[in-house]
């Protein structure tokens, strides 16, 4: 280094040293700026050191960079693991909350269902609750369920379709929301009866029976339409619409048959076992355990059936002959084609029927020249014993003509009952089951046919 250079350095040195209190020393901005510059120089110095490290020139710096990237990657992986761990914990917590929610929902629903069933069963265990449930079914037009319920504890003799039609005829146009119930005075511990009232008008009567097994009341509508009595002479078993009647349906034993109710002395009548069934909407099908042995006959005028053995052999022929002769004589008597004295031989006098027919005057038959019987048929024969009595039905056309003018035909059906009185078969009752209005034809029409 030359002397000139040393002198320049010596001359430059005092400029760096400033006296205290000078204006330049009080300027704050420069020291701050000077403070930033050494940091940058330090960084460069560090890079230089690393550059000149013993490991090698470029290789040392590259390794440091790789280490830095490796550290960042590890930090990133650690962060990712931590994030996954947190996410997994969050998911598990959410799953736990979801399971807890579902469990609470299921538990709550089960409790609500059980509570509802308890309340429903309690409601059905009361008469008012059972009748309200019955009304709800009516409002929903759920007649199938109503019919099904009617077979649970009640003996349902009605077929399904006619029974439903009957209920519809009662309830379809009624505002059942206004239904109230009034207990009938004749209710007892086993059977309860209530009138259903809407707008102060009686709509129907409900019958309730408590079902011990189900611990609830069963309800049905009392059908006022039909009540039937079935009289059995002998040991026949009775079936109504396929359901056998047990002893519960026996109303009387060893009583005089109503087929002979017009006798002055009922002790002459055959004794029968009488069954009673109610709540029927139509005429039921009544059968026995052996329809080849027993006859079932419906009373021509009343809701009553008679069951006895079918006649056969000579007895059947006697019955048919007696029915035919009596019916023909009766028809001629009421048309004034014979006298009452001719009919008397066939009648038992100690009856209300004899009293009525002896004073009969027919003002409806026209004067005619001739008569004849057509299409005669005898059916429904039953025997109360060969020496007791029998019943039978005869149908025929009674044709009267006025010669040269016209012909009138009267179609008749008689149900007749006979009693053995001192060895004679005498008619104790004759019921006109059917008598049509006469059909009038002229002789020209008859010839054309």
Order of alpha helices (4+ residues) and beta strands (2+ residues): alpha-alpha-alpha-alpha-alpha-alpha-beta-beta-beta-beta-beta-beta-beta-beta-beta-beta-beta-beta-alpha-alpha-alpha-beta-beta-beta-beta-beta-alpha
